[in-house]
Amino acid sequence: MKLPIIAYGDPVLKRKGVAIEKDYPDLQQLIANMFETMYAAHGVGLAAPQIGLSIRVFVIDASPFVDDDPTLKDFRKVFINAELLDEHGEKWAFNEGCLSIPEIREDVNRYPDIRIRYVDENWVEHEENFTGLAARIIQHEYDHIEGKLFTEKLSPLRKAMIKSKLEAISRGQVDVDYKMKFPALKKKR
């Protein structure tokens, strides 16, 4: 089932997600819905806060970047209760977007190498290193479960320059081809 994506400005996007247990209700269905929602919105990652849940779950399918990095051919993963253990290397800029912040793309500096601990959808624990675009996508989604958005990594000048666009998004004044929930519209009801 395709779920509505929560737009910029909703408090759920600023809350740190809580860890879940293996018996979290309908977890497998939630994961399937998250992938379906992400694909319908043409995303490469989706975190639970983006569908209104303050839990530490995110999904990734980096295969659209296979032309840039052949190792991403079948890079489809579920991260539950992830903990970023290390980020290192010389930060590099890459133009990022976010399904919760449509029509805004900005260059964001991130570390090229990370180490992360997580459990997958079968509740198998992993501790892995990731590099390049895979590391970047994971860091972006990890930020979501920490209550952070990529716009917070921008310079004060860039933030000021996109402020009116961000406010328009929260009011629903944006053209998207996927379902969204807008915080300003929710308050009017």
Backbone hydrogen bonds, N-H to C=O, Kabsch-Sander energy under -0.5 kcal/mol:
donor,donor_aa,acceptor,acceptor_aa,energy
5,I,179,K,-2.6
6,I,50,Q,-3.5
7,A,181,K,-2.9
8,Y,100,S,-2.3
10,D,7,A,-1.6
13,L,10,D,-1.7
14,K,11,P,-1.8
15,R,11,P,-0.5
15,R,12,V,-0.7
17,G,145,I,-3.1
18,V,54,S,-2.4
24,Y,21,E,-1.8
27,L,24,Y,-1.4
30,L,26,D,-2.5
31,I,27,L,-2.6
32,A,28,Q,-2.2
33,N,29,Q,-2.7
34,M,30,L,-2.5
35,F,31,I,-2.4
36,E,32,A,-2.4
37,T,33,N,-2.7
38,M,34,M,-2.7
39,Y,35,F,-2.8
40,A,36,E,-2.2
41,A,37,T,-1.4
42,H,39,Y,-1.4
43,G,38,M,-2.7
46,L,59,V,-2.2
48,A,57,V,-2.9
50,Q,47,A,-1.8
51,I,48,A,-2.1
52,G,49,P,-1.5
53,L,48,A,-2.3
54,S,52,G,-0.5
55,I,53,L,-1.7
56,R,18,V,-2.0
57,V,55,I,-1.6
58,F,79,F,-2.4
59,V,46,L,-2.7
60,I,77,K,-2.5
61,D,44,V,-2.3
62,A,75,F,-2.5
65,F,62,A,-2.3
66,V,63,S,-2.0
68,D,65,F,-1.0
69,D,65,F,-2.1
72,L,69,D,-2.3
73,K,70,P,-1.4
75,F,72,L,-1.6
76,R,74,D,-1.8
77,K,60,I,-2.4
79,F,58,F,-3.1
80,I,78,V,-0.5
80,I,119,V,-2.2
81,N,56,R,-3.3
83,E,117,R,-2.8
85,L,83,E,-0.6
85,L,115,R,-2.5
86,D,115,R,-1.7
88,H,113,D,-2.6
91,K,89,G,-0.6
92,W,110,R,-2.5
94,F,108,V,-1.3
96,E,94,F,-0.6
96,E,106,E,-3.2
98,C,101,I,-0.5
101,I,98,C,-1.5
104,I,101,I,-1.2
106,E,96,E,-2.1
108,V,94,F,-2.5
110,R,92,W,-2.0
110,R,108,V,-0.5
113,D,88,H,-1.7
114,I,130,F,-2.5
115,R,86,D,-2.3
116,I,128,E,-2.6
117,R,83,E,-2.4
118,Y,126,H,-2.3
119,V,80,I,-2.4
120,D,124,V,-2.1
123,W,120,D,-2.1
126,H,118,Y,-3.4
128,E,116,I,-2.5
130,F,114,I,-2.1
132,G,112,P,-1.5
134,A,131,T,-0.9
135,A,131,T,-1.1
136,R,132,G,-2.2
137,I,133,L,-2.6
138,I,134,A,-2.4
139,Q,135,A,-2.6
140,H,136,R,-2.3
141,E,137,I,-2.4
142,Y,138,I,-3.0
143,D,139,Q,-2.3
144,H,140,H,-1.1
145,I,141,E,-1.4
146,E,142,Y,-1.0
146,E,143,D,-0.7
147,G,144,H,-1.5
148,K,143,D,-3.0
152,E,149,L,-1.7
153,K,150,F,-1.6
154,L,151,T,-1.2
159,K,155,S,-2.6
160,A,156,P,-2.2
161,M,157,L,-2.1
162,I,158,R,-1.4
163,K,159,K,-0.7
163,K,160,A,-0.6
166,L,162,I,-2.4
167,E,163,K,-2.3
168,A,164,S,-2.0
169,I,165,K,-2.1
170,S,166,L,-2.1
171,R,167,E,-1.2
172,G,169,I,-1.8
173,Q,168,A,-2.9
174,V,172,G,-1.5
176,V,174,V,-0.7
181,K,5,I,-2.2
184,A,170,S,-2.2
185,L,170,S,-0.6
186,K,182,F,-1.7
187,K,183,P,-1.5
188,K,184,A,-0.8
189,R,185,L,-0.6
189,R,186,K,-0.8
